Structures are given as C-alpha cells and as structure tokens.
Amino acid sequence: MLGDKGILVERYEQFLSAYLSGRTEQALYKAQQFSRKMIEQNISPEEVINIHYTVLESLNGDIPEDVKDSFDFLIEVMMGYGMAYREHQILRDKQMALESEIEVAASMQQTLLQGDIPNTDRLEIGVISKAAKKMSGDYYHFVQDGSASISVAVADVIGKGVPAALCMSMIKYAMDSLPDQQNDPSYVLENLNRVVEQNVDSTMFITMFYGHYNMDQNRFFYAGAGHEPGFYFNANTNEFEEFTAKGLVLGVSRNTKYTQYEKSVEVGDMIVLLSDGVTECRTSNGFISRDEVISLIRSYMHLSPQEIVDNVYSDLEELQEFELRDDFTLIILKRSV
C-alpha cells in the first residue's frame, strides 16, 4: 500500500531509474500516473522533492554540494508554493459551494417571483426581464381582476445579489396580502413602504412604479416611489412623453405619502414601464440616452408589444457586447380596442 513511506520511495526509484535508463515517453507517462497516487496520499510538493533527492542520491552516489544546496532552496520554494496551492484549493472549494447555493437560490427566486402575464383582448402586453447576474434585483408583478382591470408593478432594489432577491420575495408576498386594495396605487405604495421600512436593512432601498388600468373606463391610475420614469406614447399625436410619477423610494420614511396620478388611454396608446437597466445601458461609447431607447421602440412599433420588447432587448444586449451590466426589465401595455 502506498501509505507506507518506504514502499513509496521504492516505487519512485523504479520509475526514475526506468526513465534515466531509456528516457522514453512511456516512462514519463508512468511518472505522471504515479503523481496522481501521491496526491491521493496527500504527499506535499516539498515531500516529493525530498523523495526525489533521496532516490537520486541512491542511484548516483555522491551529489555535488551546489546541487545539494539547490535542492534545499527548491524545497523552501515548494513549501511556500504548497501552502499557497492548498489555500487556493480551499478557496476554490468554498467558491464552488457558494456558487452552487446561489444557483439554488436563483432557481427559488424564479419560482417564487414567477407570475402569469394577463391575457385580455382589450390590452396587449409585452414583458421581458433579464438578470445581469444569477440573482435579479428587478421585479415585476401583474394582478388581473376579472375582465375589468389589470394592475402592474415594476420594482428595483438598490443593491444586488442574494439580499436583493430576498427583498423582492418579501415585496411579492406583501403585495399578495393586499388583494382588495390593488386598484389604489397610492395605498399600495404606502403599505409597502411601511413593510420595507420595518423589515429591510437601512442601507437598502426599493424603487417602484405601481399602476392600475381600468378597462371599463380606459383610464390608468398610477403612483411612483423614486422609480425610473417610463414613457407614454400618444397614438393621436405620434409622440412619446416621459411618464413620471414622483415619490420617495420605499423604506426611507415610515409615514411617506404617495401622490396618485391618472391618465386617459386611447386606442393605440402605449404605456412603457422599465428599470434603470434599460435607460442606463452602457456601451463602449458610454451610456445610451433615453431618446435612443425611444428610437429603438419606435423602430419596432409595427410589431406586437412582446415582439417590441424582445427586439429592443436584443439590440441593447448586442450594444453591450452580450454582457448586461445591470438587471433589465421592459414592459409595454398597448390599448387594442
């Protein structure tokens, strides 16, 4: 068994002697295979050098003093190398374990936050949401109340990774606990603000846009909590305008009040909601402008809302050399009839 030091040295001597006598590729291959056995026996690099020196001395007799001294030097070098290598292996194992846990957490996040996109003849809806990393700090949420109304939320945690994902899960369940008031955006934001202020670390904040579309009245009621302004397309004038809802980000002050706005929606009008990963897209030439985002949307307006958001994402992804710098969420609501 290779655990015995004497047997180990004996086997090493056989392989080294075979190589020195013939210098064949087969002898080198056997040495390579033997090295794996030494790794399995936890033989350190400096121990390998000691074994090599011992075997070499037994094969060749006296070794010149300068060569002996060079082995002492090499042993010291390999001791440092061996310690650094073992630390590297430990860190790599920890990193692999962490990545595995993040994969599980990301999968759980997708399952927890996944929601159906409403299906109605009166309103066409397009949605795309992509995480820059494994865990997303963006979140969107739809609630359909029969055939009369649809509510939509878009949120962004100021922070990334697992803490951001946990915040989003908390927000989802807080929203699900307010089913009867989902048609009142200001009320929803005020309640969510209290939840965030009480339960989220003071260094983390959440921006949100919340809207409620009444399909009988064709009116859109909305409120915002420091979220990236979207766009509103007026089909009659063929113009885009900024869709702003002013309000303090969630979690800053417990008693914050949010102003509710409303807008009449005509046939062909579009409501464009997004996260800052869309408007702060970075390319080699710097950030793209909001006007460039509008131009992209306009170039695909002959398509359905889902095709629009898919194409806009593809174009912006390509501009970033297929590497998102921030989470990306884009939603378009278009009145059909």
N, C-alpha and C positions, 0 to 999 in steps of 0.2 A: 504494500500500500504506500502511496506517495506521501503520506503523512510522516513517515519516518525520514529524518534528515539524511541519514546515511544512504538510504536507497535513492533518494532524490539526487544526491551528489553523484552516485554511481551511474544513474541513468543519464545525467547531464554529461558526464565524462564520456559515455558511449557515443552520444550524439556529436559532441565536439570533436572527438577523435575521428569519427567517421567523416566529418566534414573536412578536417585538416588533411586527411589522407587522400581524399578524392575531389573535394570542393565541388560536389555535384548539387544540382537543383533539388534532387530527392532528399539529400541530407538537410538542406535548408528548409524544405517543407516539413520534415520531421521535427526540426527545431521549433518551427512555428507552431505545430500542433502541440508540442511539449510545453510551450509557453502558456497555452490555454490551461493546461493542467496545473501549472504553477499559480496562475491567477485563481483557479478554483480552490487551491490550498492556501490562499491569502499570503503568498510569498511576495514580499515588498521588493521594489526595484533595487534597493541597496543590498538586500539579501541575494538577489540574482547575481549582482556584481561580485559579491564575496564568494559565491559558489563558483563563478567563472574563474576568479583568481586562484582559488584552491585547486580546481581541476587543471588549469593551465600550468600551475607550478608542478603538479604531479606528473604531467605529461612531458614537460620540457626541462625539468630540473630547476637550476637557479635562474631567477629572473633579474635582469639589470635593475639597479637601485632606482634609476629615474623612471623606469616603467612601474616599479612597485609604488613609488611616490605618486605617479599619475593615477593609479588605482585608488589611493587614499583620497585624492582630490575628486575623482569621479564618484566615489561613494558619498562624499559630502554633498556633491551636486544632486545626486539622485535621492538622497534623503529629503532635501528640500522639495525636489520635484514630486516625490512620492506623497508627501504631506499635502502639497497643493493639489495634486491629482485626486486624492481621496476627498478633500474638501469640495472639489469641483463635482465629484460623483454624488456626494451627499446633497449638494445644492441642486444638481440636476434631477435627482430623485424627488426632492421636495417640490421642485417646479413642475415635474410631470404629474405629481399627485394633485397639486393645486390646479393645474390645467384640467385635469380630469374632473375635479369638483366644480370648476367653472362651467365645463361642458354640461354637467348635470343641472347646475343652476340655470344656465341659459335655456336648456330644454324645458325646465319647470316654468321659467318666465314666459316662454312662448305659449305653453299650455294654459297658464293662469290668465294671461292677458289677451289671449286669442278671443276674438268676438266675430259674430256674423255681420256682414255688411247688409243693411236693409235692402229689400227688393220692392220697388214700387214703380208704377207706370208714370207717376207724376214727377218723379225726380230721378235723374241719372246720377250715379255716384261712382267716382273713381278713387281708389286708395292705393298708395304704396308706402311702406315703412321699412327701412333697412337700417340695421345696426352697423356702426363703424367698427366695433369690436364684437366680441361674443355676446356681451350684455348691453342692452339698449337703455338709454336714458330718455328715449321718446316713448310716448304712449298716445293711442287714440282709442276712442270708445263711442259706440253708437247705441242708442236706445230707440226702438220703434214702438210707438203707442198705437196699435191697431193700424188703421189706414189714415188716421187724422194727422199724425205728427211724427217727426223724427228729431231726436236730439243728438248732438255730436260734440265731443270734447277732444282737444289736442293739447297735450302737456309735454313739458320738457324739464327734467331735473337738472339743476345747476350742480353738476357732479356726475361722475361716470362709474362704471363697474358695478360690483355687487350691491353697494349701498344704494345706488340709484335704482337698481332693479327692485330692491326691497321696498323702496319708497313708492314705486309705481304699483306694486302689488297692493300696498296699503291704500293708495288712492282709488284703485279699482273697487276694492271692497267697501270703501267709504261711499263711493258713488252708488254702488248697488244697494246700499242701505237707505237711499233717498228716492225710492221709486215713484212716490206720489208727487214729488216736487221737481221732477226733472224738466218740467216745462217752464221753470222760472230760473234763468241763468244766474241772476244776481244772488238768489237764495242758495243755489248750489255752490257757488264760489265762496260765499260767506261761511257755509258749513264746512266745506273742505279746508278752508283757511284755518279754522279752529282745530281741525284734526291734525293738520300739518304742524301748527304752532305747538301743540301739546306733545306730539309724538316723534317729530323729526329733529335731528341734531341742529343746533342753531347755526351751524356753518353751511347747512344745505337749504336750498330754496327751490320752489317749483313754480314755473310759469304755466299758465293755462288759458286757453280760449274755449268758451263754452257757448254753444248756440242751440236754439230750438226753432225748428222750421214747422210752422202751422200750415198744412197743405190745404185746409179749407179756406183760410184767409190769404194764403200765399204771402205770408209775412215771416221774416226771420228775426227772432229776438236773440240778443247775444250780449255777452259781457266778457271782459278780459282781466287777467291777473299778470300784467307785465309780459305777456307773450308776444312773440314776433308778429307784427301786423301782416295780415294776408292781403288778398286783392279781391275786388269786386268788378266783374265785367258786366257792363250795361250793353245789352244787345241792341237797344234802340239807337244809342249814340256810337256804338262800336268802340267804346273807350274802357280802359281799365282805371280803377281808382284804388287808393290804399284803403284797406279795410281795418280800421283801427278801433280798438276798444281799450281805453285807458283804465289802469287799475294796478294796485300794488301786488307784487309777487306773493304767492301763498307762503305763509309761515313767518312773516316779519312781525306783524302786529295782530294780536288776538281779535280785536274789535274792528278790524278793517271792514268798510262798506264798499260794495261794488256797484257801479252805475250800469243800468241795463239800457241797451240801445235796441232799435228796431228798424227794419228796412223792408219795403215792399219789393217783391221779387216778380219780375215779368218773365214771360216765355222766352227762353234762350239766354237769360241771365245766368251768370256763374258765380258761385262763392268759392274762393280759393283759400284754403287753410294750409298752414305749413309750420315746420320747425325751422330754427335758425341754421340747421344743416343744409337747407336749400339756398337761402339767401347769402350765406357766408361760405359758399363753396370756394375753395382755394385752388388756384391753378398756378402754373409756373410764372404767370404774369401778375399774380396777386388775386384778390377777391373779385368775384364777378359782381356786377351791380344788380339791383332789383329790376332795373329796366331790361337787363339781359334775360332775367328769368321770365319777365312778361313777354319778351320777344320769342322765347322758346315756346311758351304756352300758346301764343298766337299762331305760331307756325304749324301747330298740330290741332287747331280748333275745328278742322273739318272732320276730326275723328271723335270717337266717344270719349267721355271723361276718363275711363280706365285706360284707354289707349294713349290719351294725352299724358297722364301721369307716368305711365310706363316709358314713353318716349323721352319725356323730359329727364327722368332719372337716368336713362341710358346715355343721353347726351352729356349730362353733368358728370356722370361716372367716368366717361371717356375723357372729359376735360381734366379730371383729376388723376388720369393715368390708372384708372380702375382701382384706386385706393381711397376710400372715403375717409375724410379727416374728422367728420362728425356724423352723428346719427341723422338720418334723412327721413322725413315724413312729409308727404304731399297728398292733400285731399281736395277733390273738386266735386261740388254739388251743382248740378245744372237743371233748371226747371224745364221739363219737357212739354207740359200742357198747362 
